[in-house]
């Protein structure tokens, strides 16, 4: 079985210091959280950025300074900016970090009802535009899917040339409006991707470590971090993203999966 790639989603666009005071906003806080997660065993830093007051932004220059600060502290890490941004942002806003030529970036493959009036919109044309940009800039997309139909969309656009093979998926499970986070659904999702694809599992909230355990057993990879869950156990806020990563490392050790280094992660994902 391949070594386990751990992704740390260190801040997201929605969680705040009111949810957990350790959620990073500033460049220094983001770089510090990235470094701690990397040292704990994360090969990939999934990156949203914030203004100093916590406001989510896709500003290219803010991404630049955050990515440079992360690379200065952990030069081997794979920095994976989000093109999801926050609900309501335009395509041009969301695409800004792709202008910085990262190795990877996220590519959301469908629209999802996030709750209330919040709709995360990704039309077919949006997905095509983002996929084309990533091919032009030689960026490996992490195909982010919230339900089985989004896998089907990715496969169809792969066949049409908008997403390159082999595809790497991120199954986001347990989010409002998406597929539930159960063993049945993870097996269903993993069985729906093309041969030769790889996958990461992101369990949301209380589902984080149950889904991580399943992913480890099934040969998938794992994402944890404050974007998805701010607690280390029920009612107990995590002290840092590193604490969440460390728990995955312990699970992997108990279940017999070795942890991939960034170099090994690049080999598994075809980034070399």
C-alpha positions as a LaTeX table, in Angstrom:
\begin{tabular}{lrrr}
\hline
Residue & $x$ (\AA) & $y$ (\AA) & $z$ (\AA) \\
\hline
Unk1 & 0.00 & 0.00 & 0.00 \\
Unk2 & 1.23 & 3.52 & $-0.82$ \\
Unk3 & 2.51 & 5.71 & 1.96 \\
Unk4 & $-0.06$ & 8.07 & 3.45 \\
Unk5 & $-0.16$ & 11.68 & 2.27 \\
Unk6 & $-1.48$ & 14.01 & 4.96 \\
Unk7 & $-2.90$ & 17.39 & 3.95 \\
Unk8 & $-3.36$ & 20.14 & 6.53 \\
Unk9 & $-6.14$ & 22.60 & 5.69 \\
Unk10 & $-4.93$ & 25.19 & 8.14 \\
Unk11 & $-7.55$ & 27.96 & 8.13 \\
Unk12 & $-10.27$ & 27.74 & 5.47 \\
Unk13 & $-12.50$ & 30.69 & 4.65 \\
Unk14 & $-15.35$ & 30.27 & 7.14 \\
Unk15 & $-13.97$ & 29.32 & 10.57 \\
Unk16 & $-12.98$ & 32.14 & 12.90 \\
Unk17 & $-11.12$ & 32.75 & 16.12 \\
Unk18 & $-14.52$ & 32.71 & 17.80 \\
Unk19 & $-14.71$ & 29.02 & 16.84 \\
Unk20 & $-11.14$ & 28.41 & 17.98 \\
Unk21 & $-8.63$ & 31.12 & 18.98 \\
Unk22 & $-5.81$ & 29.22 & 17.23 \\
Unk23 & $-7.33$ & 29.72 & 13.74 \\
Unk24 & $-4.67$ & 31.71 & 11.84 \\
Unk25 & $-5.38$ & 35.02 & 10.10 \\
Unk26 & $-2.11$ & 36.96 & 9.74 \\
Unk27 & 0.81 & 35.99 & 7.51 \\
Unk28 & 2.87 & 35.12 & 10.59 \\
Unk29 & 0.06 & 32.99 & 12.08 \\
Unk30 & $-0.51$ & 31.17 & 8.78 \\
Unk31 & 3.19 & 30.45 & 8.31 \\
Unk32 & 3.53 & 29.27 & 11.90 \\
Unk33 & 0.54 & 26.91 & 11.66 \\
Unk34 & 1.81 & 25.57 & 8.34 \\
Unk35 & 5.26 & 24.90 & 9.80 \\
Unk36 & 3.87 & 23.11 & 12.85 \\
Unk37 & 1.58 & 20.95 & 10.70 \\
Unk38 & 4.46 & 20.14 & 8.33 \\
Unk39 & 6.74 & 19.14 & 11.18 \\
Unk40 & 3.95 & 16.94 & 12.56 \\
Unk41 & 3.74 & 14.99 & 9.29 \\
Unk42 & 1.73 & 16.95 & 6.72 \\
Unk43 & 3.21 & 16.98 & 3.20 \\
Unk44 & 0.57 & 19.28 & 1.72 \\
Unk45 & $-0.58$ & 22.63 & 3.10 \\
Unk46 & $-4.02$ & 23.41 & 1.71 \\
Unk47 & $-4.14$ & 27.19 & 1.76 \\
Unk48 & $-6.84$ & 29.80 & 2.06 \\
Unk49 & $-5.69$ & 33.26 & 3.08 \\
Unk50 & $-7.21$ & 35.96 & 5.24 \\
Unk51 & $-6.82$ & 39.65 & 5.86 \\
Unk52 & $-5.43$ & 40.43 & 9.30 \\
Unk53 & $-8.98$ & 40.85 & 10.64 \\
Unk54 & $-9.94$ & 37.37 & 9.41 \\
Unk55 & $-11.79$ & 38.42 & 6.26 \\
Unk56 & $-11.33$ & 35.76 & 3.56 \\
Unk57 & $-9.62$ & 36.95 & 0.39 \\
Unk58 & $-8.32$ & 35.52 & $-2.87$ \\
Unk59 & $-5.99$ & 38.46 & $-3.44$ \\
Unk60 & $-2.97$ & 37.28 & $-5.40$ \\
Unk61 & $-0.49$ & 39.37 & $-3.40$ \\
Unk62 & $-1.82$ & 38.07 & $-0.10$ \\
Unk63 & $-1.39$ & 34.54 & $-1.41$ \\
Unk64 & 2.11 & 35.39 & $-2.61$ \\
Unk65 & 3.35 & 36.64 & 0.76 \\
Unk66 & 1.72 & 33.73 & 2.62 \\
Unk67 & 3.15 & 31.13 & 0.24 \\
Unk68 & 6.61 & 32.70 & 0.43 \\
Unk69 & 6.43 & 32.75 & 4.24 \\
Unk70 & 5.42 & 29.08 & 4.31 \\
Unk71 & 8.16 & 28.09 & 1.87 \\
Unk72 & 10.75 & 29.94 & 3.91 \\
Unk73 & 9.87 & 27.85 & 6.98 \\
Unk74 & 9.21 & 24.51 & 5.25 \\
Unk75 & 10.69 & 24.60 & 1.74 \\
Unk76 & 9.85 & 20.97 & 0.94 \\
Unk77 & 6.12 & 21.30 & 1.62 \\
Unk78 & 3.60 & 21.22 & $-1.22$ \\
Unk79 & 1.55 & 24.42 & $-0.95$ \\
Unk80 & $-1.89$ & 23.89 & $-2.47$ \\
Unk81 & $-3.91$ & 27.11 & $-2.76$ \\
Unk82 & $-7.68$ & 26.96 & $-2.87$ \\
Unk83 & $-9.55$ & 28.23 & $-5.90$ \\
Unk84 & $-12.81$ & 27.77 & $-3.99$ \\
Unk85 & $-12.37$ & 31.02 & $-2.13$ \\
Unk86 & $-15.55$ & 31.96 & $-0.28$ \\
Unk87 & $-19.22$ & 31.88 & $-1.27$ \\
Unk88 & $-20.08$ & 34.77 & $-3.60$ \\
Unk89 & $-16.63$ & 35.36 & $-5.09$ \\
Unk90 & $-16.30$ & 35.68 & $-8.88$ \\
Unk91 & $-14.32$ & 33.26 & $-11.05$ \\
Unk92 & $-11.63$ & 35.89 & $-11.65$ \\
Unk93 & $-11.24$ & 36.45 & $-7.91$ \\
Unk94 & $-11.04$ & 32.75 & $-7.21$ \\
Unk95 & $-8.46$ & 32.06 & $-9.93$ \\
Unk96 & $-5.90$ & 34.62 & $-8.72$ \\
Unk97 & $-3.59$ & 32.17 & $-6.90$ \\
Unk98 & $-3.16$ & 30.13 & $-10.10$ \\
Unk99 & $-1.14$ & 33.07 & $-11.44$ \\
Unk100 & 1.56 & 32.21 & $-8.88$ \\
Unk101 & 2.30 & 28.84 & $-10.54$ \\
Unk102 & 1.72 & 26.52 & $-7.57$ \\
Unk103 & 2.33 & 22.79 & $-7.98$ \\
Unk104 & $-1.29$ & 22.02 & $-7.09$ \\
Unk105 & $-4.58$ & 23.84 & $-6.61$ \\
Unk106 & $-8.13$ & 22.75 & $-5.86$ \\
Unk107 & $-10.72$ & 22.34 & $-8.61$ \\
Unk108 & $-14.31$ & 22.14 & $-7.36$ \\
Unk109 & $-16.48$ & 20.03 & $-9.63$ \\
Unk110 & $-20.02$ & 20.97 & $-8.69$ \\
Unk111 & $-22.44$ & 23.29 & $-6.94$ \\
Unk112 & $-23.42$ & 22.68 & $-3.31$ \\
Unk113 & $-25.99$ & 24.11 & $-0.88$ \\
Unk114 & $-23.89$ & 25.05 & 2.15 \\
Unk115 & $-26.89$ & 26.03 & 4.30 \\
Unk116 & $-29.46$ & 28.81 & 4.49 \\
Unk117 & $-29.02$ & 31.00 & 1.43 \\
Unk118 & $-25.35$ & 30.08 & 0.92 \\
Unk119 & $-24.80$ & 28.31 & $-2.40$ \\
Unk120 & $-21.28$ & 27.42 & $-3.54$ \\
Unk121 & $-21.67$ & 27.81 & $-7.30$ \\
Unk122 & $-19.53$ & 25.91 & $-9.81$ \\
Unk123 & $-21.21$ & 25.77 & $-13.20$ \\
Unk124 & $-19.94$ & 23.43 & $-15.90$ \\
Unk125 & $-18.37$ & 26.40 & $-17.66$ \\
Unk126 & $-16.67$ & 27.47 & $-14.43$ \\
Unk127 & $-15.15$ & 24.00 & $-14.05$ \\
Unk128 & $-13.98$ & 24.05 & $-17.67$ \\
Unk129 & $-12.43$ & 27.51 & $-17.21$ \\
Unk130 & $-10.60$ & 26.48 & $-14.04$ \\
Unk131 & $-9.46$ & 23.18 & $-15.54$ \\
Unk132 & $-8.13$ & 24.91 & $-18.64$ \\
Unk133 & $-6.22$ & 27.45 & $-16.54$ \\
Unk134 & $-4.58$ & 24.67 & $-14.55$ \\
Unk135 & $-3.53$ & 22.79 & $-17.69$ \\
Unk136 & $-2.08$ & 26.02 & $-19.16$ \\
Unk137 & $-0.11$ & 26.72 & $-15.97$ \\
Unk138 & 0.96 & 23.09 & $-15.41$ \\
Unk139 & $-0.90$ & 22.93 & $-12.08$ \\
Unk140 & $-2.05$ & 19.55 & $-10.77$ \\
Unk141 & $-5.73$ & 19.89 & $-9.80$ \\
Unk142 & $-7.04$ & 18.31 & $-6.65$ \\
Unk143 & $-10.54$ & 17.49 & $-7.87$ \\
Unk144 & $-12.77$ & 18.46 & $-4.95$ \\
Unk145 & $-16.10$ & 16.65 & $-4.85$ \\
Unk146 & $-18.96$ & 16.85 & $-2.36$ \\
Unk147 & $-21.11$ & 14.11 & $-3.92$ \\
Unk148 & $-21.09$ & 11.25 & $-6.44$ \\
Unk149 & $-22.46$ & 13.41 & $-9.27$ \\
Unk150 & $-19.39$ & 15.64 & $-9.02$ \\
Unk151 & $-17.18$ & 12.61 & $-9.65$ \\
Unk152 & $-19.22$ & 11.93 & $-12.78$ \\
Unk153 & $-18.75$ & 15.55 & $-13.88$ \\
Unk154 & $-14.99$ & 15.28 & $-13.38$ \\
Unk155 & $-14.83$ & 12.05 & $-15.39$ \\
Unk156 & $-16.83$ & 13.59 & $-18.23$ \\
Unk157 & $-14.64$ & 16.71 & $-18.35$ \\
Unk158 & $-11.53$ & 14.54 & $-18.12$ \\
Unk159 & $-12.67$ & 12.74 & $-21.26$ \\
Unk160 & $-13.24$ & 16.11 & $-22.95$ \\
Unk161 & $-9.71$ & 17.25 & $-22.08$ \\
Unk162 & $-10.43$ & 19.82 & $-19.36$ \\
Unk163 & $-8.83$ & 17.76 & $-16.57$ \\
Unk164 & $-5.69$ & 15.70 & $-17.10$ \\
Unk165 & $-5.22$ & 12.06 & $-16.09$ \\
Unk166 & $-4.45$ & 10.60 & $-13.66$ \\
Unk167 & $-6.88$ & 12.50 & $-11.47$ \\
Unk168 & $-6.45$ & 13.10 & $-7.74$ \\
Unk169 & $-9.74$ & 13.51 & $-5.88$ \\
Unk170 & $-10.63$ & 15.03 & $-2.53$ \\
Unk171 & $-13.85$ & 13.55 & $-1.12$ \\
Unk172 & $-15.36$ & 16.20 & 1.16 \\
Unk173 & $-17.77$ & 14.24 & 3.34 \\
Unk174 & $-20.27$ & 15.35 & 5.94 \\
Unk175 & $-20.67$ & 18.94 & 4.74 \\
Unk176 & $-24.18$ & 20.42 & 4.64 \\
Unk177 & $-25.64$ & 19.80 & 1.18 \\
Unk178 & $-23.14$ & 17.06 & 0.29 \\
Unk179 & $-22.77$ & 13.32 & 0.77 \\
Unk180 & $-22.87$ & 12.00 & 4.33 \\
Unk181 & $-19.75$ & 10.75 & 6.08 \\
Unk182 & $-20.38$ & 7.04 & 6.49 \\
Unk183 & $-18.32$ & 3.94 & 5.63 \\
Unk184 & $-20.97$ & 3.01 & 3.05 \\
Unk185 & $-20.63$ & 6.35 & 1.28 \\
Unk186 & $-16.84$ & 6.38 & 1.34 \\
Unk187 & $-16.71$ & 2.92 & $-0.23$ \\
Unk188 & $-19.21$ & 4.14 & $-2.85$ \\
Unk189 & $-17.16$ & 7.24 & $-3.66$ \\
Unk190 & $-13.84$ & 5.39 & $-3.79$ \\
Unk191 & $-15.36$ & 2.77 & $-6.08$ \\
Unk192 & $-16.62$ & 5.45 & $-8.47$ \\
Unk193 & $-13.29$ & 7.01 & $-9.54$ \\
Unk194 & $-11.30$ & 5.82 & $-12.57$ \\
Unk195 & $-8.55$ & 3.23 & $-12.29$ \\
Unk196 & $-5.22$ & 4.88 & $-11.62$ \\
Unk197 & $-6.76$ & 7.78 & $-9.69$ \\
Unk198 & $-5.80$ & 8.66 & $-6.13$ \\
Unk199 & $-8.01$ & 10.12 & $-3.43$ \\
Unk200 & $-7.90$ & 12.08 & $-0.19$ \\
Unk201 & $-10.73$ & 12.10 & 2.33 \\
Unk202 & $-11.85$ & 15.20 & 4.24 \\
Unk203 & $-14.30$ & 14.34 & 7.02 \\
Unk204 & $-16.10$ & 17.43 & 8.26 \\
Unk205 & $-16.54$ & 18.20 & 11.95 \\
Unk206 & $-17.09$ & 15.17 & 14.18 \\
Unk207 & $-16.57$ & 12.87 & 11.18 \\
Unk208 & $-12.93$ & 13.88 & 10.65 \\
Unk209 & $-11.13$ & 11.04 & 12.40 \\
Unk210 & $-13.63$ & 8.28 & 11.56 \\
Unk211 & $-13.23$ & 9.10 & 7.87 \\
Unk212 & $-9.45$ & 9.42 & 8.30 \\
Unk213 & $-9.31$ & 5.92 & 9.75 \\
Unk214 & $-11.35$ & 4.53 & 6.86 \\
Unk215 & $-9.16$ & 6.30 & 4.30 \\
Unk216 & $-6.01$ & 4.91 & 5.87 \\
Unk217 & $-7.39$ & 1.36 & 5.77 \\
Unk218 & $-8.62$ & 1.72 & 2.17 \\
Unk219 & $-5.33$ & 3.04 & 0.80 \\
Unk220 & $-6.51$ & 6.61 & 0.40 \\
Unk221 & $-5.01$ & 9.75 & 1.83 \\
Unk222 & $-6.20$ & 12.13 & 4.56 \\
Unk223 & $-6.93$ & 15.81 & 5.03 \\
Unk224 & $-7.39$ & 17.36 & 8.47 \\
Unk225 & $-7.20$ & 20.90 & 9.78 \\
Unk226 & $-9.13$ & 23.83 & 11.14 \\
Unk227 & $-10.95$ & 24.37 & 7.83 \\
Unk228 & $-12.79$ & 21.10 & 8.42 \\
Unk229 & $-12.82$ & 20.69 & 12.20 \\
Unk230 & $-11.58$ & 22.79 & 15.13 \\
Unk231 & $-11.81$ & 20.08 & 17.82 \\
Unk232 & $-9.35$ & 17.36 & 18.81 \\
Unk233 & $-12.14$ & 15.49 & 20.63 \\
Unk234 & $-15.76$ & 16.21 & 21.50 \\
Unk235 & $-15.96$ & 19.69 & 23.00 \\
Unk236 & $-12.17$ & 20.07 & 23.25 \\
Unk237 & $-10.66$ & 22.67 & 20.88 \\
Unk238 & $-7.44$ & 21.62 & 19.17 \\
Unk239 & $-4.44$ & 23.66 & 20.21 \\
Unk240 & $-3.12$ & 23.76 & 16.64 \\
Unk241 & $-3.43$ & 22.14 & 13.24 \\
Unk242 & $-0.40$ & 20.09 & 14.24 \\
Unk243 & $-2.38$ & 18.41 & 16.99 \\
Unk244 & $-4.89$ & 17.18 & 14.39 \\
Unk245 & $-2.08$ & 15.96 & 12.11 \\
Unk246 & $-0.41$ & 14.17 & 15.01 \\
Unk247 & $-3.59$ & 12.24 & 15.71 \\
Unk248 & $-3.69$ & 11.03 & 12.09 \\
Unk249 & $-0.04$ & 9.98 & 12.34 \\
Unk250 & $-0.87$ & 7.91 & 15.43 \\
Unk251 & $-3.82$ & 6.29 & 13.65 \\
Unk252 & $-1.65$ & 5.50 & 10.64 \\
Unk253 & 1.04 & 3.96 & 12.83 \\
Unk254 & $-1.54$ & 1.77 & 14.56 \\
Unk255 & $-3.02$ & 0.71 & 11.22 \\
Unk256 & 0.30 & 0.01 & 9.51 \\
Unk257 & 0.55 & 2.92 & 7.03 \\
Unk258 & 3.81 & 4.80 & 6.76 \\
Unk259 & 3.66 & 8.58 & 6.36 \\
Unk260 & 4.78 & 10.03 & 3.03 \\
Unk261 & 7.42 & 12.73 & 2.93 \\
Unk262 & 6.80 & 15.64 & 0.55 \\
Unk263 & 9.19 & 14.00 & $-1.95$ \\
Unk264 & 7.25 & 10.75 & $-1.75$ \\
Unk265 & 3.95 & 12.64 & $-2.01$ \\
Unk266 & 5.14 & 14.29 & $-5.22$ \\
Unk267 & 6.00 & 10.86 & $-6.63$ \\
Unk268 & 2.59 & 9.42 & $-5.70$ \\
Unk269 & 0.75 & 12.42 & $-7.19$ \\
Unk270 & 2.92 & 12.68 & $-10.30$ \\
Unk271 & 4.27 & 16.14 & $-9.48$ \\
Unk272 & 7.89 & 15.32 & $-10.32$ \\
\hline
\end{tabular}
